[in-house]
Each structure stands twice: as C-alpha cells, then as structure tokens.
Amino acid sequence: MKIALIGCVKKKKSIRAKAELLYDSTLFKYSLQYAKQESDKVFILSAKYGLLSLDTIIEPYEVTLNTFSEQEKIEWSHTVFKQIKKDIGLNNQFIYICGSNYKKYLMDRLPGSDPLKGLSLGKRIQWLKNHIKKSYNILGDM
C-alpha cells in the first residue's frame, strides 16, 4: 500500500477541527491534494501529536520541530515510528511530502520516495501545483 506522510504547517485555523481541515496554508493544501492523488492513504506528521489520520479532531497548537533540539527530533521520530508500526505497519511504500525535520530520522527506518527533496518552499508549492492532475485540483489557481 502507498502511504503518504505530509508535514504539518504553522498556519492553522483557530478552532478545533479534523486534522485535514485544521492546517491552513497553500503548501499544506497542495501537499494534501497531491498525497490523496498519489497514495492509498494519507497521514499527517504533527510536531505536537506525532502521526495523525486526516479525520482525527485536534485543537490548534503552536509547536514546531524547527525549535526542537536534535535529540528532541530523534525522540519525536522514534515516537512516530512506533505509531506507524502499530497503526499502519512497516510493509508499505512511503511517500514523504514534508520538510527535512519531519523525515530526517524517519527515512533511515522507513525508506520511501521524496519528490520534494532539495526544493525551497516556493519551488515545493510550484512543483506540487504542477503535479496535481487538473481534474483533481480543487483549489484552482492560488
């Protein structure tokens, strides 16, 4: 099974919501569209909650891996790995649609494809926009 792992983003709605609706940025919306198009199942990698299914209802939060020490990032990735092992299983094909902080310590244990590798934020958005099938693009031109 193809499993897409997308990174959370700073911009969020201010009310409790399903995870797929809470995150509110262009990058997240395009990442979600691409992930749904290219995989069988999508999960969000959250700095606060770890692994989230799209329909998990969560509160807004202000936690980012950018402020974590390397040791905290390693511990976070161990927690997420355990969640993946328990909730999804390890015998899947993983697609990483997230920043380096989210995948840095996971990819060694869960190899997968990384279509956005090395791209800046603006180039990530452009790449995603260009690779979303026109019939699937519900955002239109942003």
N, C-alpha and C positions, 0 to 999 in steps of 0.2 A: 504494500500500500504506500502511496506517496503522501507524506506528511509535510506540510508547510509550517515553518516556525517563523512568525513575524514579530518584530520588536515593538514594544510599547513606545509611546511618544509623550513628550512633556505636555502638549496641549490636550486638555480633556474638558468634557462638559462638567458643569458644576453640580450635577445631581447624580445620584445612584442610578446605574444603568447596566444593561448587558455589556460585557466587555467589548464586543464588536461595535457597539454604539457609543461607548464612553470616550474612546480616543478620537480626537477631532482635528486631524491635520491632513493636508494634502498627501504627504508621504504615507501616512497610515492608510488612508482611503485607497490610494493606488496599490499599496502593498497588499491590502486585503482583497481587492479585485483580482490582482494577478495570482495571489495564493489560491483563491477559490477556483480560478480558471485552470491552474496547473497542477492541482493536487486533489487527493481524495478527501482529505480532512485538514483543517487549519487550526492551529493553536497560537496563542499569543504568549510571548515571553515578557513577563512583567517584572520590573525591578522589585516591586513590593510583594507580589503574590506568587512569583515563580511561573509555573505553567498554567495557563488559563484556557478553558474551552470558550468558544465565542459566546455561548449563552450564559456563562457564569455572571451573576449580578454582583457588581462590586461598587464600592464607594470611590469617589475621586481621591487622589493621593498625590503627594509631592515627594517621590523617591526616584532617584535616577542612579543607574550604575556608574555614571560619569563621576560621581562623588565617592564611590566605593574604593577602598584600598585594593591592591592586587589580591591580598588574602581574602578580603570580603567577596571579591569577584569569583575567586576559586570556590569558596564556600557556597555562594549563590549557585554556581554551575553544578556543584555536587547535589544540591537540593533539587534543582531542575532535572538533572539526570535521573535521580531516584523517582521523581514524579513521572517522567517519561517512561521509565522501565515499568512502573506499576500501572499507569493509566493507558499507555499506548502500546508498549512493547518495543523491543530493540530491533526486531527483524523487519524494518521498514526502510523506505528510501526517504531521506530527509532533504528538504529544500530550505535553505536559510535565506530569509528575506529580512535581514536585520543588520544593525551596526556591529562593529567588531567587538565591542564589550559584551554583547549577548552571545556571540558564537565562539569567542576566543578559546574558552576552556571546554566547550561542548563538542566542537568538531573533532577533537582527538578521540573522543569516546563514541561519538555518533557521526561518522563521516557522512557527507552529503554534498549536494551542489550548492554553489554560492553565486548566483547570477549577478549580484551587485558588487562583487569583490572589487575593491580599489576605487569605487566611484564616489565622488563627492555628493553631498546632499542634493544639489541641483541636478547633477547628472543621474542620480538614482531616480528622481522623480521623472525626468525625461525618458530614461530607459524603461521604467515601468509603464509610463503613458504610451510609449511606442510598442510595447509588447502585450498590451491588453487588447484582446480582439474587439474590433469595433462593435460587434453585436453584444459584447459583454460590458462595454464601458458605460456605466450608469451615471458617471459623474459629468460626462460631456467634457468640453474643453474648459479647464480651470485656469 
